[in-house]
Amino acid sequence: MLSRPLKEQFVTAIRRLLRPVVRQLITYGIAYPTFSEIVKDVYVEVAERDFALPFKRQTDSRLALVTGVNRKEVSRLRGGRTRQRLPVEVEDTLATHVIGRWMGGPPYSDVAGKPRRLPYDSQRANVATFTRLVRSVSVDIPVRSILDELLRVGTVELRADSEVELLREAHVPVEDLSAKLTLLGSDPGELFATIAHNIEQPEAPRLQRKVVYDNVGHDALVELRTAARTIGEEFIRRANVLLASYDRDRNPRAPGGQRSRVVLGAYYFEEDAASADPPPESDGHKAPPGRIRRSR
């Protein structure tokens, strides 16, 4: 349990976290009563799942005590909860598995994970082809169906010489707002959980770093965005090769143990410095404008 000063600091951090969330809620026409109902439901759901007492049934009274939501509301939320339609699983489609294998090292990419152009098919057994790539991931879906889908969303190009070239190293269709909204729910949650882990377990920190400068001229932003994308894509290629080498579906000789999900990510952000929150201060000294933030 946090001390009162730390709890107040945590609430301040949550307020800052919620500002962009509330901004988007208002932008998309979702008013406070709906948000309030969502938060109540999530409180009850999380308490029911993650704060159960061993060998004891979760009761409405217990959940009301843990969450601060009154017992009548807890009963209503638990009784009326219906299984919602599952969101689009952007990270777990066959197309993303194909792209991940394509970038996972030889023979479909170089050792750094840069994808090679692949002939659609070949009679020669030792040639890495798009057909063999797809069949290494799944034998149930026709290869041509996978190619047609990747062509439809602009992820690959079928060249005149019958080679398939990977154009985008992520399967998030430009026009697919539903898929992007799924990422809005997953990616910030993963970052928040990483920061919370580093607060609670400083002896075993997880990677959490960023670089911040607050006096960059607007005329440089286009160049910076391009350079940041290049650096980020190179990082993701290398991260994909690393994680693929430990994935037991692709490498049966990888270390064993309980099944775990591992995520390595990168992002770029910019805003008008005049509208940004003031930088944190420590020991009465203002933090320098450019610095590397890290987990410990």
N, C-alpha and C positions, 0 to 999 in steps of 0.2 A: 504494500500500500504506500502511495506517495505521501510525503509530508505536505502540509497545507501550501507552503510556498511553491513546491515543485508541482503540486496539482494545479495551482493557479497558472504556472508557466505552461503546463501541458494544455490547459484550456485555451490559453492565448495562442499556442501553436495550432490547435484544432480550428480556431477561428480563422487563422491565416489559410489553413488548408481548405476550409469551406468556401472562401471567397470565390475562387474560380468555379467551384461546383455550383454555388448559388447563381453566379453570373450565367452559367449555361442553362440552369433550370429556368430562369426567367426568360432567357433567349428562346428556349424551346416551348414556352408557354405552360410550364409546370409550376403551379402556385404553391404557396406554403402549406395549405392543408394536405395536399397530396404528399409533399415531402415529409411532413410530420407523421403521416400514416405509415410511410415507408420506413422511417427511422424507428417507430415503435415496433413494427413488425420485425425488423432486423434485430433490435434489442432482444426481443423474446426468442427469436430463432437462434441467435448466437448463445444466449444464456442456456437455452434448452440443450444445445449440442455440445458446448464447450465447458460449461460450468456445472455439470451434473455431479451429484455426490455418489461415491461408489456404493453399489448394491442398494440404491434407494431410488424409488420412482420419482421422476420430476413432477411436482405438483404445481398448480396455479399459484398457490401461496408462496412456494419457494421461488418461483420465477418472478413474482411481484416483489419479493424482498430483494432479489439480486438486481433487478432492472430499475426499480422505482416506478414501473408501470402498474396501475392499480389492478387488483385481481380480476375485476369484471372485464377490463380491457384485455388482460392476458387470456382469459377464457374465450373471449370473442375471437381474438386473433388466432389462438390455437385451434378453435373449432371451425373457423371459417377459412383456414388456410387451404388452398387448393394447389395442386401441382401445376406450376406455370409452365408454359411452353419453353423448352430449353433454348437458350440463345445459340446463335451460330457459333460453332466451335472453330474459330479461325485457325487456331494452332494445331488442330487435330484432324484435318481433312486429308484425303489421299493426295490431293494436289500439293499440300505443304510437305508431306512426307517425300514426295518425288523431288521437290526442290531441295529439301534438306539433304537427301541422298546424293543429289547432283552436285552439291557443294561440299560434300563430306569427305573429299579427298579422292585419290586415284581409285578406279580408272576414269571416273566421270569428271573430275576436276584435277587441277594440279595440287601439290602438297599444301599450298597455302589456301586452298578452297576456292580458287577462281574457276568458275565452271567452263568447261570446254564445249565447243560446238560438237554436236553428236549426229552422226548419220541416223536417219530414222530406223533403218534396219540393215543387216548385213548377213550374208551366208557364212562369213568367216567367224569362227567361234571365239577368236581372241580379240575381236573388235568391240570396243565399248560403244553401244548404240542406245538411242532413246528407248527402243523396244525392250532391250535388256534392263535398262534402268527402271522402267515402269514395272516390269515383271519381277524385279528384285524386291519391290515394295509390296506388290499385290498381284495375284494371279486371277482374281475374280472379275476385275473390270477390264474391258477391252482397251488395248493401248490407244487405239484411235479415239476413243471417247475421252481419255485423259488429254490427249493432244488437242482435241477440239475445244475442250473447256479452257485449257491454258491459252489457246489462240484467241478464244472469245474475249477473255479479260485482258489480253495484251501482255501476258507474262512471257510468252515465247514467240518466236518468229520461225516459220517454215520457209527456208531459203530455196532459191531456184535449184540449187544442187542437192536438194533433199536432206540437207542438214538442218537440225533443230538448234536454235540459239536461244539461250536464256536471256531475256531482256531485263527482267526485274527479279531481284533476289528475295522477293517476299510476295506471297499470294494474298494481297488485299486489294481486290478490284477497286479502281478509282471511283466507280459509280456505286459501289456497294456500301451504302451508309450503314446498313445493319451490321456488317462485319466490323466496320470502324467503331461503332458504338460498343460492340463486344470488347474491343481492345480498351476502350475508355473505362470499362469496368474491371478489367484484369490487370493492366499494366500499372496504374497508380496504386492499386491494392498491393501488388508485389513490392513496389518501392516502399510503401508505408510499412509493410511487414518487415522489410529489411532494416529500416531505420529503427523500428520498435525493438527488433532483435538486438541491434547494436547498443541500444539504451539499456536493455535488461540483461544482456550477456556480454559485457565489454571484454571479458577474457577470451571470447571466441567470436571476434567480429567478422561480419561478412562484407564483401566488397561494396563500398558506397562512397564514390568520389565524384567531384565535379570541379570545373574550373570556371571562375566568375571574374569578369572585368566590367566595370560600370561607367567607363568613359570612352565608349567606342562610337565613332562617327557613323551616322546613318548611311553615308555614301559607301561605307565598307561592307554593309550587311549582305548585299547580293553575293559578293565574293566570299564572305565568310560562310554563308549558307552552302554554297557549292563545295568549298573546302571541307566543311564539317560533314557533309554527306559522303564525300570521298573517304575521309578518315573513318567515319562510322561504318561504312560498308566494308572496308578492309578489316575493321575490328570484328564485325559480325561474321565475316568469312572465316577468320581465324578461330573465333569462338565456336562456330559450327563444326569445324574440323576437330577441335578439342573435345567437345561434348559427344560428337558422333563416335569418337574412338572409345568412349566409356559406355556407350549405349548398348545394352545387352541384346537388343533386337538385331543390331548390326554387327556386334562383335561378341560372340558367345564366350570368348575368353576374358572378357572384361571382369573386373572385381565384382564379387557377389555381395549379398546382404539385402536388407529390406529395400524394397523399391522406393526410389526417391525421384522427385521432379526438380530439375536444376534449370535456372534461367540466367542468362547473361544478356544485358541490354545496354543500349546507348540512346541518348536523346539530345536534341538541340532546342534551346529556348531563347527568345528575345522579347524585350518589352521596352517601352519608353522609360528611361531611368527616372524621370520626374514623377512617374506614377508608381514606382516600385516601393516596397516597404523599405524602411531604413535598415542598413546592414547591422548585424548584431554587434554589440560591444562587449569587451571582456576586460575586467580589471580597470575600468575607467578609460580604456584606450580604444579608439575607433579602429575597427578591422580595416586592413588595407584593401583598396578597391580590387586588386587582382590577387587571387589566392586559390589554392587547391584545397577543396573540402574533402575530408576523408573520414573513415569510420572510427578512427581512434588516433 
